[in-house]
Amino acid sequence: MRIRWLCTLLVVVGSTVALCQAPGTGSGGTTGGGSTGGNPGGNTGNTGFPGMIGSTRSVPSGVELQIRVAWPDNRPVDGTIHLRLINAYGAIIQDVFTAREGMASFRAVRAGTYTIQVGGPDVEDSTTEPIQIFESSGVMMHWITVKPRDPNRSVGGLPGGNVSASEMSVPNKARKEMDKGLHAMGKNDLTEATDHFRKAVEIYPKFARAWNNLGVVKARENDRTGAVEMWDKALEADDKFVPAYFNKARLEILNHKNDAAEELIRKGLSMDPNHPEGLFLLANTQYANGQWNLALETANRLHKIEHKRFSDIHIIAAQSLMQQRQHKLALDELEIFLKESPDSPKVAQVRKQMAQLQAILRQDPARLP
């Protein structure tokens, strides 16, 4: 039983979200990309490296979705607000920051259903209700009302999206090179993407997101040594740049160095304790190390926050419970997974495992917790 579920675990780890980062625009422009392929319905590419950018790309046609962020009294929010456009499968399609008057735009948005994640130092983190985009090439306006952040709460921002001083100082010319690089990645043109990311860091050597994206390109090219080198440069530029810690941790997981991976994950979580990606990776390493109670604790932490893109955490929780012969509780975790991700490609596999658990419980009711 354990061998079967360890194989499943490797699939879970391989489905983590990409942390190729789109920059803040500063001037209110948009960034293409930041798209993830590691979600249900996503595409992780053919590199064999988990979490690399998928096939989402910017196209010339589509809706320009203009966003205005305001307080409950309709006053515009002047501070920097981080916005992420999320598709129906939980993939990050675009990643932007507001400019003056709380304005920002997502460009060339295809028809579909989306939500927008909102975060910032002065506002409560939130996710909008679903927004329906119809086939068009026009402009759509959407208002988002936010609440002030409780001053007694720690500032977290969106996962991996905290705005550092170095990020706020990025010159517009470097941001434009970042945009071009992300568009090139969307077209799977890694050579062009590398050229633009290189230009971005030449213009602004402390551009951590650009170094991080160079690492993602290296990883997609199966150059793991080069990827680590770029992620180290990202952390040299900004030692609080959380995505680089998690990207390095994934490589350690692939190399079966779970202790090293956990150290990196905990460094990232020390700066953003409720980062869903970090909690998901931590639970993976804890399970792989046989720390089933710890994996369960981490899974419960993740379940209490927004984790739409990480519903696989309930599979990890079920695995941990099965190792402790708590089959009924394991069955409950798999039921939660089906409710949260009814369209996941893992549904058939999960249903099969549930049938096996139900058979065990019928044969031996004593195994009920």
N, C-alpha and C positions, 0 to 999 in steps of 0.2 A: 504493500500500500504506500509506504513512504517513497519508494523509487518512483512510482507513478506520479505522485504529487510533486516531487522535486522537479520532474520534467515539466510539469505545468508551471512551476515557479519560474523556470527559465523563460517561458513564454511571457509571463507577467512582467518580469524585469525588462524584457525586450520590447515592451509596449509603452515604455515611459515617454513622456512628452519631450519634444525637442526644446532646447534652450538656446537656440539661435535667437539673438535679441535684436529687435528693431529699436532705433534710438528715439529719444524724445525730440520733437521737432523744434521746440523753442519758439518758432515763428508761426506755429499753427498748421504747418503743412502736414502731409501724411507720410507714413512709411509703408512701403509694400512689404509683404512677407511677415516673418515672425510666425509663419504657419507651422503647425505641428502635424506630424504624421502618425503619432503613436496613440491615437484614440480609436475607439470603436468606429469603424468606417473610414479610418485614416489610411495613409500609405507611408510606410517607413522607408521606402526605397529598397535598393538591392545591395546595399553595401555590407550588410551583416552587422552594422553598428547600430545599437538601439537608439531610438529617439531622434534620428536625423530628419531634416526637413522633408516634408512630403511633396505632393505634386501640385498643391495650391499655388496659383500664380496670378499676377496682376494681368488684366486684359484691358484693352482700350475702351471697350463698351461696358455699360453698367451704370448703376446709380451712384451719384455723389451723395453720401449720407452726411449731412451737416449736423453737428451736435452742439447744443448750447447747454452748459451746466450752470444751474442756478440754485440759490438757497430757497427754502420754503416760501419766503416773501417775494420771490421772483427776481431778487437782485443777482446779477451774474457773479460767479465765483472767480475772483481775480487770481488766486493762487494756482500753481501748477497742478493739474489733475491728470492722472494717468488713466487712459481709456483703452480697453482691449475689445475688439470685435470678435465674438465667438460664434462659430457656426453650430448647426444642429447636432453635430457629432462631438462638440466640445473642443474643436481645433481653433487655435488663435489665428485669425485671418489677417488682421492688421493691428498695429500697436502704436498709439499716438499720444501726444500730450497736448493739453489745451494751451492757448495763447491768451491774449487780452480778451476781456469780456466773456471768459469761459467758453471760447469757441474752438472747435477742432473739426476736421473732416476725414471721413473714410472715403476713398475714391475707388471707382470701378468696382462697386460691390455687386456681385451677381445675385440673381433672383434666389430667394431662399428665406429661411427663418434664422434669426440671429438674436443673441443677447449681447449686452455690453457690460463688462466688468469695470467698476469705477473705484479708484483709490487715490489717496493723496494725504499729505501730512495734516491737513486741517479738516478732512471730511471722513465720515464713516465709510468703510468699504462696503460696497453693495453690488448687486447684479440686477439689471433691468428685467422687466417682463419681456417675453419674446417679441421681436420686431419682425414683421413680414415685409420683405422686399420683393416687388414684382418686376418682371422683365421690363427694363426701361433704360434710357440713357439720360434721364433728367436729374433733377436735384430733389432730395427729400430732406425735410427738416425734422429733427427730433429733439425734444427738450428732456433733460434729465434733472430731477430735483434731488439734491443731496442734503444730508443732515450734518451739522458740525460734529466733529469728533470730540468725545469726552476727553477733557484735558488730563484726566487721571489714568487714561488707558495708554499703553505703549503704542508708538507709531509703527505700523507694519507695512502699509501700502499693499499693492498687489504683489503676488508671488514673484520674486526676482525683479520687482519693478521699483524698488526704492530709488529715489532720485538723489544722487550724491552731488557734492560740490563740483567734482570733476565732470559729471554728466551735464550739469547746468552750464558749464563753461565751454561746451563743445562749439567750435565755430560753425557757422552755417555751411561753409564750403565743405567741411568734413562730414556734416550731416547729409549733404547732397550725395557725396560719394557713398555713404552708407546706404542711402535709398537705392542708388543704382546697383550696388552690390546685392541687395535683397531682391531686386527685380531680376537680376541675372540668376540668382539661385532659384527663383521661381521658374525660370526657363531651363533649369538644370545645366546652366552654363557655368561650371565651376571655375574655369579659367578667367572669365570676365569678372565673376564675383570676387575672386582673389585679387585681381587688379584694383578693383574699386575699394575693397577693404584695406588693401595695402596703402592706397593713396590717402584713405581716411586717417590711418595711424601716422602716416608721414606728416600730414597737416597738424594732427593733434595726437602726440604720442601717448597721452593719458586716456585715450578713448577706449575704455575697457570693453564696451560692447563690440567694437570693431575687432579687437583682439580675440574676443570670444568667438565671433563669427568666423574668423580665420581658422580657429581651432575646429569648428564644426565642419568647415570645408575639408580640412586635413583628415578628419575622422571619416568623412564620406569617401575620401580617396584611400581609405584603409591605412593612412599614415598615422599610427597611434602615437609614435614618438613626437612627430610634428604637432599633433593635436595638443598633447600635454604641454609642449613648449609654448604654444599660443595661449593656452589657458593660464599658464604661469605668468605670462606677460600681462594678461588681463588683470590678474590679481596683484601684480606689481603696480599696475596703473591705478587700481582701486581694490584694496584688500577687503572691502565690504561688498564686492560684486558677487552676489550669491550664486548665480547660474554657473559660474566657472567652477565653483566647488562641486556642484552636483554633476557637471559634465565629467570632471576628473573622477568622481566617485563611480560613475557608470563604467568607465574603463577598468577601474580596479575590480568591480564586480565581474566583468568579463574575464579578467585575469585570475579570478577566484581568490582575490585578496580582500576578503570581506572586512577584516579588521582595519585595513588602510581605508577602504571605502567608508566604513562607519565613522572614522575620524574626520574625513572630509565632510560627510553629511552633517555631523554634529557641529562643525564649524559654521556651515551655512545656516543651520537651524538656530545657532546662538544669536544670529543677527535677525532672523525671521522665524520665530518659534512655531508659527502656524502655517508655514509654507507647505502646501499640499504635496508638491513634488518631493520635498525633503522628507516628509513623514512617510510617504509611500516607499521611497528608497530605503529608509531606515527600517521599516517593517520587513522589507525583503532581506536585508542583511541579517537582521535578528533571527528570522526564520531559518535562513541558511546556516546560521551558527548554532541552531538547536535551542535558541532562547525563546521558546514558544510563549511563555507568559509575557515577556517583554514585547514580542511581536503583537500579541493581543492588545496590550496596553496602547501601543502606538496606533494600531488599527482603530481602536476606540477614539483616540484623539482626533484622527483624521475624519472619522465618521461624523464627529460633532461640528465640523466646519464644512464649507462648500467644497465638495470633492467629486463633482460630476465626471470629471475626466479620469478619476481614479477609483471607479467602482470596483476594480479588480482587488482593492484592499479587502473586500469581503471574502474573496477566494483565499487570500493569505490567512485571514482570520479563521476560515473554515479548516484550512490545512493545519493550523496550530492547534485547534480544538480536537481535530481527529488524532493528532499525535498524542493527545492526553485522554483519548477514548471518550471524549464528550461529544458523541455522535449527534445527539438531538440539537445541541447548540450549534454544531457545525452545519446541520441541515438548515437551521434558522438563518445563518449567515449567507448561505447560498440562495435562500429565498429572497433575502434583501438584495443580493446581486441581481437577480432576475427582475426585480421591481425597478431597480435603478438603471439597468442596461438591458431592456428587453430586446434590443436589436443587435446586441454584441455578437460577434462571430463565435464567441465561447459558449453561447447558450446551449447548444446541443451537448457539448462536453459536460457542462455543469448539470444539465438535466440527467445525463447518464450517471454522474456521480451521486446525485440526489437519490436516484432509484436504488443504487447500491447501498446507500446509507439507510434508506427506508427498509430494505430487505434485512439489513443487519439488526435494526431495531425490532422488526417483527419476530425475528428468530431469537433475540436475546433482549427482552425488555429491561433486564437488569442494567443494560448499558445506558439507560436513560439517566441524565444527570440528576 
